[in-house]
Amino acid sequence: MESGRERRSQKRVPARIPVSIRSSSERAQAETRDISASGIFLYTSKRLAEGSAFEMVLMLPAELTQGEKRWICCQAEVLRVESSGERFGVAAAIRNMDAMPEVAG
């Protein structure tokens, strides 16, 4: 494989978005660095194991949804974990993404 070659299938968009994640029975908060339709990079204080599956809930901003903010729930798989002091950078492939219904207030 060539070094420095782009392996992503979708363009990543830089975005700092709060995320709730759940892996097995553990829950944690995270924040995205960037996101695309097929992948995400986020920072969290909980270490996730490479190859493990997790679920996340986040609100996509209007810039990423062609007009309206939208709550989504995703199933993802950890591809890589980077340790940075007390935080972990997690690169993950999004396996499934579902829009959540709006709740009238």
Secondary structure, 3 states (H helix, E strand, C coil): CCCCCCCCCCCCEECCCEEEEEECCEEEEEEEEEECCCEEEEEECCCCCCCCEEEEEEEECHHHCCCCCEEEEEEEEEEEEEEECCEEEEEEEEEEEEECCCCCC
